[in-house]
Amino acid sequence: MTTQELTIKVEEALNEIRPFLQSDGGDISLVSIENNKVVNVQLQGACVGCSVNQMTLKSGVEITIKKYAPQIERVVSVAQQ
């Protein structure tokens, strides 16, 4: 899978999970993909200060991304700048 194809797959995964985050006042955006294995995302809105955002990241976002792109090894949340 090319880098462009991988980016499209990751965006499709984020589009699947985004409505759930938005229903709680949050959102997520793709920041980068490192070495076609690590996805860096940025949580936004209510997700930033949420006490369960790491659980959401692992059990929701990471699982969904791996469904679309199995070669992804992990998903990391990066701070807003």
Steps between C-alpha positions, in 0.01 A plus 500: 500500500643838403522786750215675319280189513580456869409861573166452323431183703583675828275794407219254421547346845491842666184584307341186645584589861457878472118506548539326837756757614294789366191379686693566821630839383839378379677428175822355363736585217789320332834670563742255336590139433855397595674219309157366392464355854419778750203732459517837677162656565380809680198482726288813496216663689363309799741212429799711607409517868302178521616262771446194278660633180786245514249217527308646205824530307598136556166319506319712242733688269790254484279196444307679225818616325648148517181365342563722196881479505626187682865600459455785748662404829381782724316829518641791697325818609709814455435824688347800332750768409 
